[in-house]
Amino acid sequence: MTISLRHCVREAQHGNHEAVLFLLSEFEPLIRKYVKKYYMYYESLEEAISTADHAIVDCIFTFDLNKQDNPKDYKTNNVQRRLLAAVHNAFEYESYRKQCYLKRVQKNIVESDIVTDFPYNWAAPEEETPEHCLLKQEKKEQVWKALNRLNETQRTLIVAHYIHNQTYDYISKKYGIEKSKVRRIIKRGLNVLRCLLE
């Protein structure tokens, strides 16, 4: 049996899909046995079988065929033993990971309508929450609508100063308006904006 398994592994490593399917079918009874043992950690039977199949395929393609079967080194070179170990390790790892996850979730059970013991870093920062982003977007739209209702000079100077971060001096030189007048126009425009946004 070991010789045929080694031959199948060699064929599978050279791209023979039938060899892979043969190996998976050879280990199907073992897979079913493990699935019964670890089924509770998976949402469906197909997911558990897929985990085992994935472990076998990974093992097939990482198996070193250059090493010959050696009775002294039986544990590491034997194909059957390596494939069995791969399936076992995959289920052990997945079940441990899911047990840890379930413990964390169980620790955070809602008691009396109050969520208990959630780590502070599980919640997204307030500025990244969907509600906050939507409100921010709506506010932006309101501001732009209000800006479009200002006269052209007020709108241009407010956008230059508050959106493009240009100084009063720079705006004064750029548009040929006295610095004090630029301040007055922007101040008047902001007062109109406040009224429009209230």
Secondary structure as the mmCIF struct_conf table of DSSP 4:
data_model
#
loop_
_struct_conf.conf_type_id
_struct_conf.id
_struct_conf.beg_label_comp_id
_struct_conf.beg_label_asym_id
_struct_conf.beg_label_seq_id
_struct_conf.end_label_comp_id
_struct_conf.end_label_asym_id
_struct_conf.end_label_seq_id
HELX_RH_AL_P HELX_RH_AL_P1 THR A 2 GLN A 13
TURN_TY1_P TURN_TY1_P1 HIS A 14 GLY A 15
HELX_RH_AL_P HELX_RH_AL_P2 HIS A 17 GLU A 26
TURN_TY1_P TURN_TY1_P2 PHE A 27 PHE A 27
HELX_RH_AL_P HELX_RH_AL_P3 GLU A 28 TYR A 38
HELX_RH_3T_P HELX_RH_3T_P1 TYR A 39 TYR A 41
BEND BEND1 TYR A 42 SER A 44
HELX_RH_AL_P HELX_RH_AL_P4 LEU A 45 THR A 62
TURN_TY1_P TURN_TY1_P3 LEU A 65 ASN A 66
BEND BEND2 LYS A 67 LYS A 67
HELX_LH_PP_P HELX_LH_PP_P1 GLN A 68 ASP A 69
HELX_RH_3T_P HELX_RH_3T_P2 PRO A 71 ASP A 73
HELX_RH_AL_P HELX_RH_AL_P5 TYR A 74 ASN A 77
HELX_RH_AL_P HELX_RH_AL_P6 VAL A 79 LYS A 107
TURN_TY1_P TURN_TY1_P4 ASN A 108 ASN A 108
STRN STRN1 VAL A 110 GLU A 111
TURN_TY1_P TURN_TY1_P5 SER A 112 ASP A 113
STRN STRN2 ILE A 114 VAL A 115
BEND BEND3 ASP A 117 ASP A 117
HELX_RH_3T_P HELX_RH_3T_P3 TYR A 120 TRP A 122
BEND BEND4 ALA A 123 ALA A 123
HELX_LH_PP_P HELX_LH_PP_P2 ALA A 124 PRO A 125
HELX_RH_3T_P HELX_RH_3T_P4 GLU A 126 GLU A 128
BEND BEND5 THR A 129 THR A 129
HELX_RH_AL_P HELX_RH_AL_P7 PRO A 130 ASN A 148
TURN_TY1_P TURN_TY1_P6 ARG A 149 ARG A 149
BEND BEND6 LEU A 150 LEU A 150
HELX_RH_AL_P HELX_RH_AL_P8 GLU A 152 ILE A 158
HELX_RH_PI_P HELX_RH_PI_P1 VAL A 159 ILE A 163
BEND BEND7 HIS A 164 HIS A 164
HELX_RH_AL_P HELX_RH_AL_P9 TYR A 168 TYR A 175
TURN_TY1_P TURN_TY1_P7 GLY A 176 GLY A 176
HELX_RH_AL_P HELX_RH_AL_P10 LYS A 179 LEU A 197
#
